[in-house]
């Protein structure tokens, strides 16, 4: 790999990416900045993992808020749940292996969503009296496919 290629990565990412693509097209593999290319490829999957986690977090947080404050259930919470479900489902549809990732992260995301919901509603101190399940009451399949109106833990 040339010093120019490595320097390009540090000074102009877009030019580096274009240059790397051209080197690959031409079969000049010895000139490719392999170290940074590997980093970038790994980063691609990381952003999809982050996106599906973020959507599941948003969905679960609003589902928890609906359960602990049913009187405040409104159009914005419902819309947020439906939007998060659609986005998570779309991401998983594009990369089915993310379903396994989401299943593995579900309990951690659930714990974070419960914490977020309690903080947003100001009900942290009442956590033990709200009947919030310790473990996520829904599977990834249910979260991605079920009608959000049917997702209740009671």
C-alpha positions as CSV (number, residue, x, y, z in Angstrom):
1,X,0.0,0.0,0.0
2,X,1.2,3.4,-0.8
3,X,1.7,6.2,1.7
4,X,-0.5,8.4,-0.4
5,X,-3.4,6.0,0.1
6,X,-3.0,5.9,3.8
7,X,-2.6,9.7,4.0
8,X,-5.8,10.1,1.9
9,X,-7.8,8.2,4.5
10,X,-6.7,10.8,7.1
11,X,-7.2,13.9,4.9
12,X,-10.1,13.2,2.6
13,X,-12.2,10.2,3.4
14,X,-14.4,10.4,0.3
15,X,-11.4,10.6,-2.0
16,X,-9.9,7.6,-0.1
17,X,-13.1,5.6,-0.6
18,X,-13.2,6.4,-4.3
19,X,-9.5,5.6,-4.7
20,X,-9.9,2.3,-2.8
21,X,-12.9,1.3,-4.9
22,X,-10.9,1.9,-8.1
23,X,-7.9,-0.1,-6.8
24,X,-10.3,-3.0,-6.0
25,X,-11.9,-2.8,-9.5
26,X,-8.5,-2.9,-11.1
27,X,-7.4,-5.8,-9.0
28,X,-4.6,-3.9,-7.4
29,X,-5.1,-5.5,-4.0
30,X,-1.5,-4.9,-2.8
31,X,-2.1,-1.1,-3.0
32,X,-5.3,-1.2,-1.0
33,X,-5.2,0.4,2.5
34,X,-6.4,-2.9,4.0
35,X,-6.3,-1.8,7.7
36,X,-8.7,1.1,7.1
37,X,-10.8,-0.9,4.7
38,X,-11.4,-3.6,7.3
39,X,-12.3,-0.9,9.9
40,X,-14.8,0.6,7.4
41,X,-16.4,-2.7,6.6
42,X,-16.8,-3.5,10.3
43,X,-18.3,-0.1,10.8
44,X,-21.0,-0.8,8.3
45,X,-22.5,-3.6,10.4
46,X,-22.2,-1.6,13.5
47,X,-24.4,1.2,12.2
48,X,-27.2,-1.3,11.4
49,X,-26.9,-2.9,14.8
50,X,-27.1,0.5,16.4
51,X,-30.1,1.5,14.3
52,X,-32.1,-1.6,15.2
53,X,-31.2,-1.3,18.9
54,X,-32.3,2.4,18.8
55,X,-35.6,1.6,17.2
56,X,-36.3,-1.2,19.7
57,X,-35.4,1.0,22.6
58,X,-37.8,3.8,21.4
59,X,-40.6,1.3,20.8
60,X,-40.1,-0.4,24.2
61,X,-39.8,2.9,26.1
62,X,-43.1,4.1,24.7
63,X,-44.8,0.7,25.4
64,X,-43.7,1.0,29.0
65,X,-44.9,4.5,29.3
66,X,-48.3,3.5,27.9
67,X,-48.6,0.7,30.5
68,X,-47.5,2.8,33.5
69,X,-49.4,6.0,32.4
70,X,-52.4,4.7,30.4
71,X,-54.2,8.0,31.0
72,X,-51.5,9.8,29.0
73,X,-51.6,7.5,26.0
74,X,-51.8,9.7,23.0
75,X,-51.3,9.9,19.3
76,X,-47.6,10.8,19.5
77,X,-46.8,7.7,21.6
78,X,-48.8,5.5,19.3
79,X,-47.2,7.0,16.3
80,X,-43.7,6.6,17.8
81,X,-44.3,3.0,18.6
82,X,-45.6,2.3,15.1
83,X,-42.8,4.2,13.5
84,X,-40.1,2.4,15.6
85,X,-41.7,-1.0,14.8
86,X,-41.7,-0.2,11.0
87,X,-38.1,1.0,11.1
88,X,-36.8,-2.0,13.1
89,X,-38.7,-4.4,10.9
90,X,-37.3,-2.8,7.8
91,X,-33.7,-2.9,9.0
92,X,-34.1,-6.6,10.0
93,X,-35.7,-7.3,6.6
94,X,-32.7,-5.9,4.9
95,X,-30.3,-7.8,7.1
96,X,-32.0,-10.9,8.6
97,X,-29.0,-11.8,10.8
98,X,-29.9,-8.7,12.9
99,X,-32.8,-10.7,14.3
100,X,-30.3,-12.9,16.2
101,X,-28.5,-9.8,17.3
102,X,-31.7,-8.1,18.5
103,X,-32.7,-11.3,20.4
104,X,-29.4,-11.3,22.1
105,X,-29.6,-7.7,23.1
106,X,-33.4,-7.6,24.0
107,X,-33.0,-7.9,27.8
108,X,-30.4,-5.2,27.9
109,X,-32.5,-2.9,25.7
110,X,-35.5,-3.6,27.8
111,X,-33.7,-2.6,31.0
112,X,-32.6,0.6,29.3
113,X,-36.1,1.4,28.0
114,X,-37.6,0.8,31.5
115,X,-35.1,3.2,33.0
116,X,-35.8,5.8,30.2
117,X,-39.5,5.5,30.6
118,X,-39.3,5.9,34.4
119,X,-37.1,9.0,34.0
120,X,-39.3,10.6,31.4
121,X,-42.5,10.0,33.4
122,X,-41.0,11.0,36.8
123,X,-42.0,7.6,38.3
124,X,-38.5,6.3,39.2
125,X,-39.5,6.1,42.9
126,X,-42.6,4.1,42.2
127,X,-40.9,1.5,40.0
128,X,-41.6,-1.4,42.4
129,X,-45.4,-0.6,42.6
130,X,-46.0,-0.3,38.8
131,X,-45.9,-4.0,38.0
132,X,-43.1,-3.6,35.4
133,X,-41.8,-7.1,34.4
134,X,-38.1,-7.7,35.2
135,X,-37.7,-9.3,31.8
136,X,-39.1,-8.1,28.5
137,X,-42.5,-9.6,28.2
138,X,-42.3,-9.8,24.4
139,X,-40.2,-11.6,21.9
140,X,-38.4,-10.0,19.0
141,X,-41.0,-11.6,16.7
142,X,-43.9,-10.0,18.7
143,X,-42.2,-6.6,18.7
144,X,-41.6,-6.7,15.0
145,X,-44.8,-8.3,13.8
146,X,-47.7,-7.8,16.3
147,X,-50.2,-5.0,16.2
148,X,-48.7,-2.6,18.8
149,X,-52.2,-2.2,20.4
150,X,-52.0,-5.9,21.4
151,X,-48.6,-5.5,23.2
152,X,-49.6,-5.3,26.9
153,X,-48.0,-7.2,29.8
154,X,-51.2,-7.4,31.9
